Amino acid sequence: MTMELPREVLACINALEAAGFAAWAVGGCVRDACLGLEPQDFDLCTAALPEQTQAVFSDRTLVLAGVKHGTVGVVTDRGVVEITTFRREGAYLDSRHPAWVDFVPDLKQDLARRDFTVNAMAYSPTRGLADPFGGREDLKGRILRAVGDPETRFREDALRILRGARFAVRYGLDVERDTERAMVSSAQLLDRLARERVFDELCKLLPLMETRDLLRFAPLLAAAIPELAPMIGFDQHSPHHAYDLYTHVAHVTAAVPRDLVLRWAALLHDIGKVPAFTRDENGRGHFYGHAGLGADMAEAVLLRLKAPTALRTQAVTLIRQHMTRLEPDKRVLRRWLSRLGEHTVRQLLELQQADMGSKGTGNAAEMEQFPQIRALLQEIREENACLTLKDLAVNGNDLMQQGYEGRAIGQRLNRLLELVMDETLPNERDALLNYPD
């Protein structure tokens, strides 16, 4: 195998080698090259100790934030190239940080501490590929396998459980049996991690997932978000749903665009159904108020995961409104556009279409309204319709001149806006000012 390295990366390797220190490209860049993909990030490992690496690059700008763990960043024209000394590590007592780091002269010892065989390969322009754990063969066989004992790897850093799911989804890999068993049995360790790390990894994973991925990794997602667990296998007892609750959610999540807000909203949109569930005298299931309850629960989930405020607010809004059906009626749509804004209305339309199309009942008639609604939204946009108070042809000063005061001004403006959106009044100054109370 030969691997083309960027000029700046090759220069770093050559500088270390010229000083007498073995240096290798390592990890994800080697994995991607083996898959025929163009690597985006290049990390290096070396026999040089951190102080020796600093001496080799003493004429360069260095980033030393990770130096106590053996990592020296060299600033190049393509960004920072991270160079880490070969090392082995002690036990991870908090499922994140090793109790100790010991620098070693041997590349194989360094690769042995890595998470999966496909990430435990290194490449040297002069020595070729180093692959002591069979990562290249696993890639050929489309297998994701932990390096060494999988339970040990996941105890070291529980985030590897979600990272493993992401690698499997992104690269189309099947998880090796013992590795998968350890991922599931160790999933409770995710509770020990900083919530930001879990959220960040889920944000990388969710946009990649298809329905089959959401189903096969359901136990891992439920460990990260315990509110999902009761949904798995939950019978909705409804003629409108052919799937259990979590399977429906998996279909909806895969059906919305690969946008983070929409993916989170879809994953959590029915989270309120289990606590809202009741059955009538005929045994039919009902979920009265589940949208509002689910929105409150989703907000709690996203607060716990420390999601950005903008994402949390938008996702919760979509969940709260997902049962309020949009209709192919301009007057109705104008009101929703005025209330939520065009971006939110279009996202809500995506969520509702995915929700309605993921029941498994094959009712195509329910789907006919969505292209009609989109066509009407486009017409409203082209009409430059009056949707907010600032679009009105009159303002508060105009009403003050008519003798309106205080709250009455706002009440009057809102009433005029409603009349314009309902097409009762044209948005013309004289018509608005002359409309009787």
Salt bridges, closest charged atoms under 4 A:
GLU8 OE2 - ARG7 NH2 3.28
GLU17 OE2 - ARG127 NH1 2.78
ASP32 OD1 - ARG31 NE 3.11
GLU89 OE2 - ARG87 NH2 2.89
GLU89 OE2 - ARG113 NH1 3.44
ASP94 OD2 - HIS97 ND1 2.86
ASP102 OD2 - ARG88 NH2 2.93
ASP110 OD1 - ARG113 NE 3.28
ASP110 OD2 - ARG114 NH2 2.94
ASP115 OD2 - ARG163 NH1 2.46
GLU137 OE2 - LYS140 NZ 3.65
ASP138 OD1 - ARG145 NH2 3.00
GLU151 OE1 - ARG155 NH1 3.94
GLU156 OE2 - ARG153 NH2 2.68
GLU156 OE1 - ARG160 NH1 2.66
ASP157 OD2 - ARG197 NH2 3.11
ASP178 OD1 - ARG181 NH1 2.75
GLU196 OE2 - LYS306 NZ 3.66
ASP200 OD2 - LYS204 NZ 3.46
GLU201 OE2 - ARG166 NE 2.38
GLU210 OE2 - ARG258 NH2 2.43
ASP213 OD1 - ARG216 NH2 3.47
GLU227 OE2 - ARG304 NH1 2.86
ASP235 OD2 - HIS237 NE2 3.81
ASP270 OD2 - HIS248 NE2 3.46
ASP270 OD2 - HIS269 NE2 3.13
ASP270 OD2 - LYS273 NZ 3.62
ASP270 OD1 - HIS290 NE2 3.25
ASP270 OD1 - HIS322 NE2 3.46
ASP280 OD2 - HIS286 NE2 2.88
ASP296 OD1 - ARG320 NH2 3.00
GLU299 OE2 - ARG312 NH1 2.95
GLU342 OE2 - ARG346 NE 2.91
GLU342 OE2 - ARG381 NH2 3.10
GLU350 OE2 - ARG374 NH2 3.65
ASP355 OD1 - HIS248 NE2 2.84
ASP355 OD1 - HIS269 NE2 3.38
GLU379 OE1 - LYS330 NZ 3.00
GLU383 OE2 - LYS330 NZ 2.47
GLU383 OE1 - ARG334 NH2 3.96
ASP398 OD1 - ARG429 NH1 2.99
GLU418 OE1 - ARG415 NH1 3.67
ASP422 OD2 - ARG335 NH2 2.63
GLU423 OE2 - ARG334 NH2 2.63
ASP437 OD1 - ARG412 NH1 3.23
